[in-house]
Amino acid sequence: MTIHNFNAGPAALPASVLQRVREELLDYRGRGMSILEMSHRSKEYEAVNADAEARFKRLAGVGDGWRALFLQGGASLQFAMAPLNLVPPGGHADIVITGAWGEKAHEEASRARASRIAASMKDTGYRRVPRRDEVRVSPGASYVHLTTNETIHGVQWHDLPDLGGVPIVADMSSDIFCRPCGFSRFTLVYAGAQKNLGPSGVTVVLLREEALARETGDVPVILRYSTHLKNSSLYNTPPAFAVYVLGLVLEWIEESGGLPAMQAANQAKAALLYDAIDGSGGFYQGHAEKEARSIMNVTFRLPGAEREEAFLKEAAKEGMIGLAGHRSVGGCRASIYNAVPLASVQALASLMRDFARRG
Ligand SMILES: *Cc1c(COP(=O)(O)O)cnc(C)c1O
């Protein structure tokens, strides 16, 4: 049976990338051993690391003065690392909270330094992003933190606000490279790879070097961006295999036509599911307000838990997995990242229409 993988993360990888990994797994490019067994100080791995950084920067459209780091600890570590490095002791960050991940970013920033809420959409049930006039940047904020796509609630920014020159830090874990997005207006962007970039175990941090002018003598060496910059992500043993697969996924994105092609495919996939929701006469209720609907995580409810359970069961029978909503919010969620094929989304949309007709 064909499996249609709608997992939220770790998530689907491009089939061609998995095939390439299989081909190269036992004998990495004629070296007689696996990339899994190689030293991270070898020429081979240094090339993997450098190539992945170059591809990442090329796709992001950033040049000199920018670096991409490959770190461990997940996006969750960045909730603490960003404030430790960018906020001086006694300073604070401003956080825009658009869902569960924004809440976490705020909590960790409060622990690491201090954190103020520039806007919170909690009262709306996390159904939309704030309007510009709802974002209050506080005097002296070292930066404003945004979550460009709230993976659990299925809420995504489509027009990033002009915040008047204050540096912007963004958690892009679940929508990085789903579309062109003007990376140069950010100061620092991070993303766990396991949604849109590759396997779990590596987190990409894209940053402007000039953002690191601050003295970080109070920060443990392993948690300083400057440490990893100086060592080009090879300060200590990196997640070598994950970085290798990430590089293959970036190559796949480039060969598929880059970010504009990703965007077109993602918009077409998302439209299929939102059309199924909107055309169901109210049987399916989308969670996000229309203007904030995510093209990565489509969240919706059926009339009642029983129906939801029956729907998920039928879907599983058709090979569609990963459709249960996050345990904290329930309902259904289809994660349709870059690597999820159109055919999988077509199959789901067709099941949704059929299921709604039968009531
Ligand atoms: C998955 C996710 C995280 C957490 O990532 P980890 O790599 O598990 O730490 C943080 N932010 C967003 C937006 C996510 O989707």
The ligand as an SDF file (V2000), in Angstrom:
LIG
                    3D

 15 15  0  0  0  0  0  0  0  0999 V2000
    8.5330   21.5160   15.9230 C   0  0  0  0  0  0  0  0  0  0  0  0
    8.6600   22.9490   16.2910 C   0  0  0  0  0  0  0  0  0  0  0  0
    9.4920   23.3790   17.3380 C   0  0  0  0  0  0  0  0  0  0  0  0
   10.2470   22.4210   18.2190 C   0  0  0  0  0  0  0  0  0  0  0  0
   11.2570   21.8070   17.5340 O   0  0  0  0  0  0  0  0  0  0  0  0
   12.2660   20.7900   18.2570 P   0  0  0  0  0  0  0  0  0  0  0  0
   13.2460   20.5600   17.1590 O   0  0  0  0  0  0  0  0  0  0  0  0
   11.4770   19.5890   18.6350 O   0  0  0  0  0  0  0  0  0  0  0  0
   12.8450   21.4840   19.4280 O   0  0  0  0  0  0  0  0  0  0  0  0
    9.5960   24.7340   17.5780 C   0  0  0  0  0  0  0  0  0  0  0  0
    8.9190   25.6260   16.8390 N   0  0  0  0  0  0  0  0  0  0  0  0
    8.0990   25.2450   15.8360 C   0  0  0  0  0  0  0  0  0  0  0  0
    7.3730   26.3010   15.0410 C   0  0  0  0  0  0  0  0  0  0  0  0
    7.9480   23.9010   15.5260 C   0  0  0  0  0  0  0  0  0  0  0  0
    7.1430   23.5270   14.5210 O   0  0  0  0  0  0  0  0  0  0  0  0
  1  2  1  0
  2  3  1  0
  2 14  2  0
  3  4  1  0
  3 10  2  0
  4  5  1  0
  5  6  1  0
  6  7  2  0
  6  8  1  0
  6  9  1  0
 10 11  1  0
 11 12  2  0
 12 13  1  0
 12 14  1  0
 14 15  1  0
M  END
$$$$
